[in-house]
C-alpha cells in the first residue's frame, strides 16, 4: 500500500502541473477557450473508454503489470507537454501545440485508467473491513497529494523559469514513479491469468452505480468547475497574492496564485481523505460521514459565490477540498464493502467511468459559461451538485440495504 502511495504521489505531478498553466497559456498560443476545455477534459473522456477494460484487465490478469504500465504511460504523456510547448522551436515537429496537448492528455487518460483501477483494487485486496476506510483514505491521499505539488511547483516554476521547465520537472517525477513501482509493488489480485477482455463487462449493480453517480457530481463541480475556471476567475476579479518575505514583496500573477489556491484545496482534501476514512471506520458506518462531507463541499461553493475578498476565496477552496477529500475514503470503502472480491476491478472501473464523465463534462461546460454568463451564476449553480449527490447516495443505499445508514458489517458482501 505504501509503495502505491509513493508511486501515485510522484506521477500526480503531471496531472497537477497543467492546470495553473494551460488556461492562461491559451491566449499566448492562440488557443480558444473551447479548445482549452477540450484539452483539460481529454484525459477524462479517454479514461471514460479505458476505465472498463482496465478494471476487467485487473480482475483477469492481476494488478502489478497494469499498474506499472499505467505509470509508464503517464510519464510519456507528461513529456508530451514539453513537446507541445516547444513545438514552434523543434525541428520536424508540426507547430500545432493544441494537437500535442490533446495527444498528451489522451495518453494520460489511458495511463491513469490503469493506475486508478489497480491502486484501489490493491488496497481493497490487502485491507480488512474494519480499517478499509482508513486504508482507502491513505491511498487516495497519496494519489491526490502529488496533484497539489504539481500545481504549486507548476505555477511557480513556470513564472520563475518557463512553462517548458515546469513540464520537464513533472516528466522526471513521473519517470521516477514507474521505477518505484517496478521494484516494489507486488501482485495482490489473481493467481492465474485469463487474458480475454470485454469492454462491455461493467459492474452495473445498484451500489456501483450509486457510488459512481456521487463521484460524477463531485468531479463535475471540483475538477470541471473549480479547477477549470479558477485562473480566469482570479484574472477577471483582479485577485492575486502578494507576500512579504525577508523585507521583499513577492507578487504572484494569476497562474501562480491559482496554483497555490488549487494546492490549498487539494491539500485540504488530502488531509480529510485520511480522516474521513478513519472516522467512517470508527463510527462503523459510511453514509453519515459521506453526507457530512458532501454538505461541507456545498458550503464551500456558497462561500465562493459570495466571496468579497481574496481570503474568502482561500476559505472556499479549503472547504470545497475538505468536502471532496472527506468523501473520497469512505466512498471507495463503501463500494469495496458492497462488492464481491472477484468483481472489485470492474466496480472501481464503473466508479471511475462516472467520475470521468463528470470531470470531462465540467471543463466543456464551465469555461464557456463562466466567460459568457459570469462566475457568480456558475458557482451558485454548483452549490446544488453536492446536495443532489447526498440525496442520490442515501436513496441508493437505502434501496439496496433497507437502511438509511447501514453499519460496516451490514454492508460487507
C-alpha positions in Angstrom: 0.0 0.0 0.0 2.8 2.4 0.8 4.5 1.6 -2.5 1.3 2.5 -4.3 1.1 5.8 -2.3 4.7 6.7 -3.3 4.3 5.8 -7.0 1.0 7.7 -7.4 2.3 10.7 -5.5 5.2 11.3 -7.9 3.1 10.6 -11.1 0.5 13.0 -9.8 2.8 15.9 -10.6 1.9 15.6 -14.2 -1.8 15.8 -13.5 -1.5 19.0 -11.5 1.2 20.9 -13.3 -1.1 21.7 -16.3 -3.9 23.4 -14.5 -2.3 26.7 -13.4 -0.5 27.0 -16.8 -2.8 25.9 -19.6 -5.9 28.2 -19.1 -3.6 31.3 -19.3 -1.5 29.7 -22.0 -4.5 29.7 -24.3 -4.1 33.4 -25.1 -0.4 33.2 -25.6 -0.6 30.2 -28.0 -3.8 31.4 -29.7 -5.9 28.5 -28.3 -9.6 29.3 -27.9 -11.5 28.8 -24.6 -13.4 25.9 -26.1 -10.1 24.2 -27.1 -8.6 24.8 -23.6 -11.7 23.0 -22.3 -11.2 20.1 -24.7 -7.5 19.8 -23.7 -8.3 19.8 -20.0 -11.0 17.2 -20.3 -9.4 15.0 -23.0 -7.9 12.7 -20.4 -11.2 12.1 -18.8 -13.0 11.3 -22.0 -10.2 8.9 -22.8 -10.5 7.3 -19.4 -14.2 7.0 -20.0 -13.4 4.5 -22.7 -10.4 3.0 -21.0 -11.7 2.5 -17.5 -13.9 -0.5 -18.1 -11.2 -2.6 -20.0 -8.7 -1.5 -17.3 -11.0 -2.8 -14.5 -11.7 -6.0 -16.3 -8.0 -6.5 -17.0 -7.2 -6.2 -13.3 -9.8 -8.9 -12.5 -8.3 -11.1 -15.3 -4.5 -10.8 -15.1 -3.9 -9.0 -11.8 -2.7 -5.6 -10.6 1.1 -5.5 -10.9 1.6 -5.3 -14.7 -1.3 -2.9 -15.4 -0.1 -0.6 -12.5 3.5 -0.4 -13.8 2.4 0.0 -17.4 -0.1 2.8 -16.4 2.6 4.8 -14.6 5.0 4.5 -17.6 2.3 5.7 -20.0 1.6 8.7 -17.7 5.3 9.5 -17.8 5.4 9.5 -21.6 2.2 11.7 -21.6 3.8 14.2 -19.2 6.8 14.6 -21.6 4.3 15.2 -24.3 3.5 18.6 -22.6 7.2 19.5 -23.3 6.8 18.7 -27.0 3.6 20.7 -27.1 5.1 23.9 -25.6 8.3 23.7 -27.6 6.7 22.7 -30.9 7.5 26.0 -32.6 11.2 25.6 -31.9 11.6 21.8 -32.5 12.7 20.6 -36.0 10.5 18.1 -37.8 7.7 18.8 -35.3 4.5 20.4 -36.6 3.7 23.7 -34.9 0.3 22.7 -33.6 0.5 22.8 -29.8 -3.2 22.1 -29.4 -2.7 18.7 -31.1 0.3 17.7 -29.0 -1.6 18.8 -25.8 -4.6 16.7 -26.7 -2.4 13.7 -27.6 -0.6 14.0 -24.3 -3.9 14.2 -22.4 -5.3 11.2 -24.2 -2.2 9.2 -23.3 -2.5 10.4 -19.7 -6.1 9.2 -19.7 -5.1 5.7 -20.7 -2.3 5.5 -18.1 -4.4 6.9 -15.3 -7.3 4.4 -16.1 -4.8 1.6 -15.4 -3.3 3.3 -12.3 -6.7 4.1 -10.7 -8.2 0.7 -11.3 -5.2 -1.0 -9.8 -4.4 1.3 -6.9 -7.9 1.0 -5.3 -8.1 -2.8 -6.1 -4.7 -3.4 -4.4 -5.9 -1.5 -1.4 -9.2 -3.4 -1.3 -7.3 -6.7 -1.6 -4.9 -6.0 1.3 -7.2 -4.2 3.8 -9.5 -5.5 6.4 -13.1 -4.4 6.6 -12.7 -2.6 9.9 -9.8 -0.5 8.6 -10.8 -0.3 5.0 -11.9 3.4 5.2 -8.6 4.4 6.6 -6.6 2.4 4.0 -8.6 3.8 1.1 -8.2 7.3 2.5 -4.4 6.9 2.8 -4.1 5.7 -0.8 -6.4 8.3 -2.1 -4.5 10.9 -0.3 -1.3 9.7 -1.8 -2.8 9.9 -5.3 -4.1 13.5 -4.6 -1.0 14.8 -2.7 1.0 14.7 -6.0 -1.6 16.8 -7.7 -1.2 20.0 -5.5 2.5 19.6 -5.5 2.4 19.7 -9.3 0.0 22.7 -9.2 2.2 24.7 -6.8 5.5 23.9 -8.5 4.0 24.1 -11.9 2.7 27.6 -11.2 5.9 28.8 -9.5 8.4 27.2 -11.9 6.5 28.5 -14.9 6.7 32.0 -13.5 10.3 31.8 -12.3 11.8 29.9 -15.2 9.4 28.8 -18.0 6.4 26.7 -18.8 8.7 24.1 -20.5 10.8 23.8 -17.4 7.7 23.1 -15.3 6.7 20.3 -17.7 10.2 18.8 -17.8 10.2 18.7 -14.0 6.8 16.9 -14.0 8.0 14.3 -16.6 11.1 13.5 -14.5 9.0 12.8 -11.4 6.6 10.6 -13.5 9.5 8.5 -14.6 10.6 8.0 -11.0 7.1 6.8 -10.2 7.3 3.9 -12.6 10.7 2.9 -11.4 9.5 2.7 -7.8 6.5 0.6 -8.8 8.6 -1.8 -10.9 10.9 -2.7 -7.9 8.4 -2.6 -5.1 4.8 -3.3 -6.0 3.8 -7.0 -5.8 0.9 -8.9 -7.3 -2.2 -9.0 -5.0 -5.3 -9.9 -7.0 -5.0 -13.2 -9.1 -3.0 -16.4 -9.2 -3.8 -17.4 -12.8 -4.1 -15.3 -15.9 -7.1 -15.0 -18.2 -6.3 -12.5 -20.9 -9.7 -12.3 -22.6 -11.2 -8.8 -22.0 -14.6 -7.5 -22.9 -15.1 -3.7 -22.8 -18.8 -4.1 -22.1 -18.3 -6.1 -18.9 -19.1 -3.3 -16.4 -20.3 -3.6 -12.8 -23.8 -2.1 -13.1 -25.2 -3.1 -9.6 -27.0 -0.5 -7.6 -24.1 0.1 -5.2 -21.7 0.7 -8.0 -24.0 3.0 -9.9 -25.0 4.9 -6.8 -21.4 5.5 -5.7 -20.4 6.3 -9.3 -23.2 9.0 -9.6 -21.9 10.7 -6.4 -18.4 10.6 -7.9 -19.8 12.1 -11.1 -21.2 15.1 -9.3 -18.1 15.7 -7.2 -15.7 15.7 -10.1 -18.0 17.8 -12.3 -18.0 20.5 -9.6 -14.4 20.1 -8.4 -12.2 19.5 -11.4 -14.7 20.5 -14.0 -15.9 23.8 -12.5 -13.4 25.0 -9.8 -10.1 24.0 -11.3 -11.0 24.8 -14.9 -12.2 28.3 -14.1 -10.1 29.5 -11.1 -7.3 31.1 -13.0 -9.6 33.1 -15.3 -11.8 34.0 -12.3 -8.8 35.5 -10.5 -7.9 37.4 -13.6 -11.4 38.8 -14.0 -11.7 39.8 -10.4 -8.1 41.0 -10.2 -7.4 38.7 -7.2 -3.7 37.9 -6.8 -1.4 37.2 -3.9 1.4 39.4 -2.6 3.8 38.0 0.0 6.3 39.9 2.1 9.5 37.7 2.5 12.7 39.0 4.2 11.7 42.6 3.5 10.9 42.0 -0.2 7.5 41.8 -1.7 6.8 38.7 -3.9 3.9 39.3 -6.3 2.2 36.2 -7.8 0.4 36.5 -11.1 -2.9 34.6 -11.9 -1.1 31.4 -12.7 1.0 31.3 -9.5 -1.9 32.4 -7.4 -4.3 29.8 -8.9 -1.7 27.1 -8.4 -1.4 27.9 -4.7 -5.2 28.1 -4.3 -5.7 24.7 -6.0 -3.0 23.3 -3.8 -4.8 24.6 -0.7 -7.9 22.9 -1.9 -6.2 19.6 -2.7 -4.1 19.5 0.4 -7.2 20.1 2.5 -8.8 17.3 0.6 -5.9 15.0 1.2 -6.0 15.6 5.0 -9.7 15.0 5.1 -9.4 12.0 2.8 -7.4 10.2 5.5 -9.5 11.5 8.4 -12.8 10.8 6.6 -12.0 7.2 6.1 -10.8 6.8 9.6 -13.9 8.4 11.0 -16.1 6.0 9.0 -14.2 3.1 10.4 -14.5 4.3 14.0 -18.2 5.2 13.6 -18.8 1.8 11.9 -20.9 3.4 9.1 -20.0 5.2 5.9 -23.2 7.1 5.0 -23.4 9.7 7.8 -19.8 10.7 7.2 -20.3 10.9 3.5 -23.4 13.2 3.9 -21.5 15.5 6.3 -18.6 16.0 3.8 -21.0 16.5 0.9 -22.6 19.3 2.9 -19.1 20.7 3.5 -18.4 20.8 -0.2 -21.7 22.6 -0.7 -20.8 25.2 1.9 -17.5 25.9 0.0 -19.4 26.8 -3.1 -21.7 29.1 -1.1 -18.7 31.0 0.3 -17.1 31.1 -3.2 -20.3 32.6 -4.7 -20.4 35.4 -2.2 -16.6 35.9 -1.8 -15.9 39.6 -1.2 -12.1 39.3 -1.0 -9.1 37.0 -1.8 -9.1 35.3 1.7 -12.7 34.3 1.3 -11.7 32.5 -1.9 -8.9 30.8 0.1 -11.5 29.7 2.6 -13.9 28.5 -0.1 -11.2 26.4 -1.8 -10.3 24.9 1.6 -13.9 23.9 2.3 -14.5 22.5 -1.2 -11.3 20.5 -0.9 -12.2 19.2 2.5 -15.6 18.1 1.3 -14.2 16.5 -1.8 -11.5 14.7 0.1 -13.6 13.7 3.1 -15.9 11.8 0.7 -13.1 10.0 -1.1 -12.0 7.4 1.5 -15.5 6.4 2.8 -17.0 6.4 -0.7 -14.4 3.9 -2.2 -14.5 1.9 1.1 -18.3 1.7 0.8 -18.1 0.4 -2.7 -15.5 -2.2 -1.7 -17.7 -3.3 1.2 -20.7 -3.8 -1.1 -18.7 -5.6 -3.9 -17.6 -9.3 -4.2 -13.8 -9.6 -4.4 -13.7 -11.1 -7.9 -15.7 -8.1 -9.3 -13.6 -5.4 -7.5 -11.7 -4.2 -10.5 -14.9 -3.8 -12.5 -16.6 -1.9 -9.7 -13.8 0.5 -9.3 -13.8 1.0 -13.1 -17.5 1.8 -13.1 -16.9 4.4 -10.3 -14.0 5.9 -12.4 -16.2 5.9 -15.5 -18.9 8.0 -14.0 -16.4 10.3 -12.2 -14.7 10.9 -15.5 -17.9 11.8 -17.2 -18.4 14.5 -14.6 -14.8 15.6 -14.9 -14.9 15.6 -18.7 -18.2 17.5 -19.0 -17.2 20.1 -16.4 -14.5 22.0 -18.4 -16.5 21.8 -21.6 -19.5 23.5 -19.9 -17.9 25.6 -17.2 -15.3 27.6 -19.1 -17.8 28.9 -21.8 -20.5 29.6 -19.2 -18.0 31.5 -17.0 -16.9 33.7 -19.9 -20.4 34.3 -21.3 -22.8 34.3 -18.2 -20.5 35.0 -15.3 -18.8 33.3 -12.4 -21.4 34.1 -9.8 -24.1 32.2 -11.7 -21.7 29.2 -12.4 -20.6 28.9 -8.8 -24.1 29.4 -7.4 -25.3 26.5 -9.7 -22.5 24.3 -8.3 -23.9 24.7 -4.8 -26.7 22.2 -5.7 -24.4 19.5 -7.1 -23.2 18.0 -3.8 -26.7 18.3 -2.4 -28.0 16.2 -5.2 -25.2 13.8 -4.6 -26.3 13.3 -0.9 -29.9 12.6 -2.0 -28.7 10.0 -4.6 -26.4 8.3 -2.0 -29.0 8.0 0.7 -31.7 6.8 -1.7 -29.5 4.3 -3.4 -28.0 2.8 -0.2 -31.5 2.6 1.4 -32.9 0.8 -1.7 -30.1 -1.7 -1.7 -29.7 -2.4 2.1 -33.1 -1.4 3.5 -31.3 1.0 5.9 -30.6 4.7 5.7 -27.3 4.2 7.5 -26.1 0.5 7.3 -23.2 -0.4 9.6 -20.0 -1.6 8.0 -20.7 -5.2 9.0 -24.2 -5.0 7.3 -22.6 -3.6 4.1 -19.9 -6.3 3.7 -20.6 -8.8 0.8 
